[in-house]
Amino acid sequence: MKFGGMVATKIDDWQMFPYLEELGYNAGWVPDSQMIWSDCYATMALAAQNTTTLRLGTGVAIAGTRLAPVTAHSIASINRIAPGRVFLGIGTGHTAMRVMGQNPMPPSAFRDYLRVVRGLLGGEEVEFQGKPIKFLDRELECINTEHQVPIYVAANGPKALAAAGAYGDGRIGAGNEPYGLLTKNLGRIRRGAEEAGREIGDDFHTSVLTFACVLKPGEELTSDRVIEETGAQVISSMHFWYEIYRQRGNDGFILAEVRDVWEDYKAYVESEMPEARRHQILHTGHCAFLPPAERRFITPAMIKASGGLVGEPDEIIARLRELENAGLREIALLPPIAVARSNFKEFAEQIMAKY
């Protein structure tokens, strides 16, 4: 199992990446959310220049905000600074698109986007919008496609999972999936690869975005410390659930054990957030901080339902063993900004060192 740190992108705090390297993390993931945080590629350039072993990549780049050739060019530019330790995480866009009042990129367009990016990063000429394109003037050595940039596709739905198999070198999922769902989704990726004439080998990288809080002996999920370390991520799950509920027109996917909290949250959103600006207000604090008005929704049941690695060290290690046996290869942790350093440090000392 490898361990990554996902950092709420703040360009003048690039020092977080050398810190992750010092703690023993394998990767630094740099989110792409243009209406909230700093630019991911500018931040990654600073991280690349100031680290030596840490793998660096987008976590994840948003297909809908840049043309495919631009994304390929941006990550290939970073690969000039840190050759061989750069990867591209790429997705259709949840928060980055929705905070602009837009929907994520449709699956068919996303699949074609991956085709273009994969071809260009492989040094190939590809068809783009009806025209052949390729990187030009390579003798200037402005980008690097000689060292492979693995593509990790953000995928939870069946079509995105199939696209990950067709064009990806790995997959990043959202939230810790139960053993059965994780193995089922890996099967969907393999079938997607077979349909595209590819074969998924043991080197196909499987990762998950989640969060963690190592409990002290006897510590309750209601403690202020636990809420400070998990609340931003838990409420972001509810933000996502509300978007899915609005998209589908029903909330049948909500777990019974958190139905009461969900109904309270739904009423709060619809009474406190005007429809015309709901797309902006809904995602306040996205994974970075917990809005005070939403603290009441962080219940023990919600913490458990959000799928984070929350428990005493032996519990978390046992859970990681189970996930690894199911085929998971990397955990990427995204803690709130205020406690990021202490959260990363405690996980490294209490979990990584003992794993």
C-alpha positions as CSV (number, residue, x, y, z in Angstrom):
1,M,0.0,0.0,0.0
2,K,1.2,3.5,-0.9
3,F,0.2,6.7,0.9
4,G,-0.5,10.0,-0.7
5,G,-1.3,13.4,0.7
6,M,-3.9,15.5,-1.1
7,V,-3.4,19.2,-0.4
8,A,-6.0,22.0,-0.7
9,T,-4.1,23.9,-3.3
10,K,-2.6,27.1,-1.8
11,I,0.3,28.4,-3.9
12,D,2.2,30.2,-1.1
13,D,2.1,27.0,1.0
14,W,4.0,24.8,-1.4
15,Q,6.1,23.9,1.6
16,M,3.5,21.3,2.3
17,F,4.9,19.0,-0.4
18,P,8.5,18.8,1.0
19,Y,6.8,18.2,4.4
20,L,4.9,15.2,2.9
21,E,8.2,13.9,1.5
22,E,9.9,14.3,4.8
23,L,7.1,12.3,6.6
24,G,7.5,9.4,4.2
25,Y,4.4,9.9,1.9
26,N,4.8,8.4,-1.6
27,A,2.7,11.0,-3.5
28,G,1.5,14.6,-3.4
29,W,-1.9,15.1,-5.0
30,V,-2.7,18.7,-6.2
31,P,-6.5,19.4,-6.6
32,D,-7.8,21.5,-9.5
33,S,-10.7,23.8,-8.4
34,Q,-10.4,27.2,-10.2
35,M,-13.1,29.1,-8.3
36,I,-11.8,28.1,-4.9
37,W,-8.1,27.3,-4.7
38,S,-4.8,28.3,-6.4
39,D,-3.9,27.0,-9.8
40,C,-2.8,23.3,-9.6
41,Y,-0.1,23.5,-12.2
42,A,1.6,26.6,-10.8
43,T,1.5,25.0,-7.4
44,M,2.8,21.7,-8.7
45,A,5.8,23.5,-10.4
46,L,6.9,24.8,-7.0
47,A,6.4,21.4,-5.4
48,A,8.4,19.7,-8.2
49,Q,11.3,22.2,-7.8
50,N,11.4,21.6,-4.1
51,T,11.1,17.9,-3.8
52,T,13.3,15.0,-5.0
53,T,11.4,11.7,-4.5
54,L,7.7,12.6,-4.0
55,R,5.5,11.6,-6.9
56,L,3.4,14.6,-8.0
57,G,0.1,14.8,-9.8
58,T,-3.2,16.4,-10.2
59,G,-5.9,15.3,-7.8
60,V,-7.8,15.6,-10.0
61,A,-7.5,17.8,-13.1
62,I,-10.9,18.8,-14.5
63,A,-11.6,18.0,-18.1
64,G,-14.3,20.5,-18.5
65,T,-12.2,23.6,-17.8
66,R,-9.3,23.0,-20.2
67,L,-9.1,21.6,-23.7
68,A,-7.5,18.1,-23.8
69,P,-4.3,19.4,-25.6
70,V,-3.9,22.0,-22.9
71,T,-4.1,19.5,-20.1
72,A,-1.6,17.2,-21.8
73,H,0.8,20.2,-22.4
74,S,0.5,21.4,-18.7
75,I,1.3,18.0,-17.1
76,A,4.1,17.4,-19.7
77,S,5.6,20.8,-18.7
78,I,5.7,19.7,-15.0
79,N,7.3,16.5,-16.3
80,R,10.3,18.6,-17.5
81,I,11.0,19.5,-13.8
82,A,10.3,16.2,-12.2
83,P,10.8,13.6,-14.9
84,G,9.4,10.2,-14.1
85,R,7.6,11.1,-10.9
86,V,4.6,12.9,-12.4
87,F,1.1,11.6,-12.9
88,L,-2.1,13.0,-14.2
89,G,-5.3,12.5,-12.2
90,I,-8.2,13.5,-14.4
91,G,-12.0,13.6,-13.9
92,T,-15.2,15.0,-15.3
93,G,-15.5,17.7,-12.6
94,H,-17.8,17.7,-9.6
95,T,-17.1,20.8,-7.5
96,A,-15.1,22.7,-10.1
97,M,-17.9,22.6,-12.6
98,R,-20.9,22.8,-10.3
99,V,-19.6,26.0,-8.5
100,M,-19.9,27.7,-11.9
101,G,-23.5,26.4,-12.3
102,Q,-22.3,23.8,-14.9
103,N,-22.6,20.1,-15.1
104,P,-19.6,17.7,-15.2
105,M,-18.4,16.6,-18.6
106,P,-20.7,13.9,-20.2
107,P,-19.1,10.3,-20.2
108,S,-18.8,10.1,-24.0
109,A,-17.0,13.4,-24.3
110,F,-14.8,12.5,-21.3
111,R,-13.8,9.2,-23.0
112,D,-12.7,11.1,-26.1
113,Y,-10.9,13.6,-24.0
114,L,-8.9,10.8,-22.5
115,R,-8.1,9.4,-25.9
116,V,-6.5,12.7,-27.0
117,V,-4.6,13.2,-23.7
118,R,-3.2,9.7,-23.7
119,G,-2.1,9.9,-27.3
120,L,-0.3,13.3,-26.9
121,L,1.4,12.2,-23.7
122,G,2.6,9.1,-25.6
123,G,4.2,11.4,-28.2
124,E,1.7,10.5,-30.9
125,E,-0.3,12.5,-33.5
126,V,-4.0,12.4,-32.7
127,E,-7.2,13.6,-34.2
128,F,-8.7,16.6,-32.3
129,Q,-11.9,18.2,-33.4
130,G,-11.5,16.8,-36.9
131,K,-7.8,17.9,-37.4
132,P,-4.5,16.0,-36.8
133,I,-2.4,17.5,-34.0
134,K,0.8,16.7,-32.2
135,F,3.4,18.5,-30.0
136,L,5.7,20.6,-32.3
137,D,9.3,21.8,-32.2
138,R,10.3,19.0,-29.8
139,E,14.0,19.9,-30.2
140,L,13.3,22.9,-27.9
141,E,12.7,20.5,-25.1
142,C,9.9,22.5,-23.5
143,I,7.9,19.5,-22.4
144,N,8.7,15.9,-21.6
145,T,6.8,13.0,-23.0
146,E,9.8,10.6,-23.0
147,H,9.2,9.8,-19.3
148,Q,5.7,8.2,-19.0
149,V,3.0,10.3,-17.3
150,P,0.5,7.7,-15.9
151,I,-3.1,8.7,-16.3
152,Y,-5.3,8.0,-13.2
153,V,-9.0,8.3,-14.1
154,A,-11.4,9.6,-11.5
155,A,-14.2,7.0,-11.8
156,N,-17.1,5.8,-9.8
157,G,-19.9,5.3,-12.4
158,P,-19.9,2.5,-14.9
159,K,-19.1,4.5,-18.0
160,A,-16.2,6.3,-16.3
161,L,-14.9,3.0,-15.0
162,A,-15.0,1.6,-18.5
163,A,-13.1,4.6,-19.8
164,A,-10.5,4.1,-17.1
165,G,-9.9,0.6,-18.5
166,A,-9.8,1.8,-22.0
167,Y,-7.4,4.8,-21.6
168,G,-6.1,4.9,-18.0
169,D,-3.1,3.6,-16.2
170,G,-5.0,3.7,-13.0
171,R,-8.1,4.8,-11.2
172,I,-8.9,7.1,-8.3
173,G,-12.2,6.5,-6.6
174,A,-14.0,8.8,-4.1
175,G,-14.5,7.4,-0.6
176,N,-13.6,4.0,0.7
177,E,-15.7,1.4,-1.0
178,P,-16.7,-1.8,0.7
179,Y,-14.8,-4.8,-0.3
180,G,-17.5,-6.1,-2.6
181,L,-18.0,-2.8,-4.4
182,L,-14.3,-2.3,-4.9
183,T,-13.8,-5.7,-6.5
184,K,-16.9,-5.1,-8.6
185,N,-15.6,-1.8,-9.9
186,L,-12.2,-3.3,-10.7
187,G,-14.1,-5.9,-12.8
188,R,-15.8,-3.1,-14.7
189,I,-12.4,-1.5,-15.4
190,R,-11.0,-4.8,-16.7
191,R,-14.0,-5.3,-19.0
192,G,-13.6,-1.7,-20.3
193,A,-10.0,-2.5,-21.1
194,E,-11.0,-5.7,-22.9
195,E,-13.6,-3.9,-25.0
196,A,-10.8,-1.4,-26.1
197,G,-8.4,-4.2,-26.9
198,R,-6.2,-3.6,-23.8
199,E,-5.3,-5.9,-20.9
200,I,-5.1,-4.6,-17.4
201,G,-2.0,-5.9,-15.7
202,D,-0.9,-5.9,-12.0
203,D,0.7,-2.5,-12.5
204,F,-2.7,-0.8,-13.0
205,H,-2.8,1.7,-10.2
206,T,-5.8,1.8,-7.9
207,S,-6.2,4.6,-5.4
208,V,-8.9,6.3,-3.4
209,L,-9.5,9.8,-2.0
210,T,-10.5,9.7,1.6
211,F,-9.7,11.3,5.0
212,A,-8.5,10.0,8.3
213,C,-8.5,10.6,12.0
214,V,-6.6,8.4,14.4
215,L,-8.6,8.2,17.6
216,K,-6.9,8.3,21.0
217,P,-7.9,5.5,23.4
218,G,-11.5,5.9,24.5
219,E,-12.0,9.0,22.3
220,E,-15.6,9.5,21.1
221,L,-16.6,10.6,17.6
222,T,-18.4,13.6,19.2
223,S,-15.1,15.1,20.4
224,D,-14.1,18.6,19.2
225,R,-10.8,17.2,17.8
226,V,-12.5,14.5,15.7
227,I,-15.0,17.0,14.3
228,E,-12.2,19.4,13.5
229,E,-10.3,16.7,11.6
230,T,-13.2,15.1,9.8
231,G,-16.0,17.8,9.6
232,A,-14.9,19.5,6.3
233,Q,-14.8,16.1,4.5
234,V,-18.0,14.8,6.0
235,I,-20.0,17.9,5.0
236,S,-18.5,17.8,1.5
237,S,-20.1,14.4,1.2
238,M,-23.4,16.0,2.0
239,H,-22.7,18.7,-0.6
240,F,-22.1,16.0,-3.2
241,W,-25.2,14.0,-2.1
242,Y,-27.4,17.1,-2.6
243,E,-26.0,17.6,-6.1
244,I,-26.8,14.0,-6.9
245,Y,-30.3,14.3,-5.4
246,R,-31.0,17.5,-7.5
247,Q,-29.7,15.8,-10.6
248,R,-31.6,12.5,-10.2
249,G,-34.8,14.0,-8.7
250,N,-34.8,11.5,-5.8
251,D,-32.8,10.7,-2.7
252,G,-33.3,6.9,-2.6
253,F,-29.5,6.4,-2.4
254,I,-29.3,7.9,1.1
255,L,-28.5,5.4,3.8
256,A,-31.2,4.7,6.4
257,E,-28.8,5.4,9.3
258,V,-28.3,9.0,8.2
259,R,-31.8,9.7,6.8
260,D,-32.7,12.0,9.8
261,V,-29.5,14.1,9.3
262,W,-30.0,14.2,5.6
263,E,-33.6,15.5,5.9
264,D,-32.4,18.2,8.3
265,Y,-29.6,19.2,5.9
266,K,-31.9,19.2,2.9
267,A,-34.3,21.5,4.7
268,Y,-31.4,23.8,5.7
269,V,-30.1,24.1,2.1
270,E,-33.5,24.9,0.7
271,S,-34.4,27.4,3.3
272,E,-31.0,29.2,3.7
273,M,-29.5,29.0,0.2
274,P,-31.4,31.0,-2.5
275,E,-31.8,28.9,-5.6
276,A,-30.1,31.5,-7.9
277,R,-26.9,31.3,-5.9
278,R,-27.1,27.9,-4.4
279,H,-24.4,26.6,-6.8
280,Q,-22.0,29.0,-5.1
281,I,-23.1,28.7,-1.4
282,L,-23.6,24.9,-1.3
283,H,-19.9,24.1,-1.6
284,T,-18.6,26.7,0.9
285,G,-15.5,25.3,2.6
286,H,-15.2,22.4,0.2
287,C,-12.9,19.9,2.0
288,A,-10.9,22.8,3.5
289,F,-13.0,24.0,6.4
290,L,-16.3,23.3,8.1
291,P,-18.8,26.2,7.9
292,P,-20.0,26.9,11.5
293,A,-23.7,26.7,10.5
294,E,-23.1,23.1,9.2
295,R,-21.3,21.8,12.3
296,R,-24.5,20.3,13.6
297,F,-24.6,17.8,10.7
298,I,-21.3,16.1,11.8
299,T,-22.8,13.3,13.8
300,P,-21.1,9.9,14.5
301,A,-23.5,8.3,12.0
302,M,-22.4,10.7,9.3
303,I,-18.7,10.3,10.1
304,K,-19.1,6.5,9.6
305,A,-21.3,6.9,6.5
306,S,-18.7,9.2,4.8
307,G,-16.3,6.3,4.6
308,G,-13.2,7.9,6.2
309,L,-10.4,6.0,8.0
310,V,-11.6,6.9,11.5
311,G,-10.6,4.7,14.4
312,E,-7.9,3.6,16.7
313,P,-4.6,2.5,15.0
314,D,-5.3,-1.2,14.9
315,E,-8.8,-0.6,13.5
316,I,-7.5,1.6,10.7
317,I,-4.6,-0.9,9.9
318,A,-7.0,-3.8,9.7
319,R,-9.2,-1.8,7.3
320,L,-6.2,-1.0,5.1
321,R,-5.3,-4.7,5.0
322,E,-8.8,-5.5,3.8
323,L,-8.7,-2.8,1.1
324,E,-5.3,-3.9,-0.1
325,N,-6.5,-7.5,-0.3
326,A,-9.3,-6.3,-2.5
327,G,-6.9,-4.6,-4.9
328,L,-6.4,-1.1,-3.6
329,R,-2.8,0.2,-4.0
330,E,-2.9,3.8,-2.6
331,I,-4.7,5.9,0.0
332,A,-4.8,9.6,-0.7
333,L,-5.7,11.7,2.4
334,L,-7.3,15.1,2.2
335,P,-7.5,16.8,5.6
336,P,-8.9,20.3,6.4
337,I,-6.3,23.1,5.9
338,A,-6.2,24.1,9.6
339,V,-5.1,20.7,10.8
340,A,-3.4,19.4,7.7
341,R,0.1,19.2,9.0
342,S,-0.8,17.6,12.3
343,N,-3.2,15.2,10.6
344,F,-0.6,14.1,8.0
345,K,2.0,13.7,10.8
346,E,-0.2,11.6,13.1
347,F,-1.2,9.3,10.3
348,A,2.4,8.8,9.2
349,E,3.5,8.0,12.8
350,Q,0.5,6.0,14.0
351,I,-0.5,4.2,10.8
352,M,2.2,4.3,8.0
353,A,5.1,3.5,10.4
354,K,3.2,0.4,11.7
355,Y,1.7,-0.8,8.4
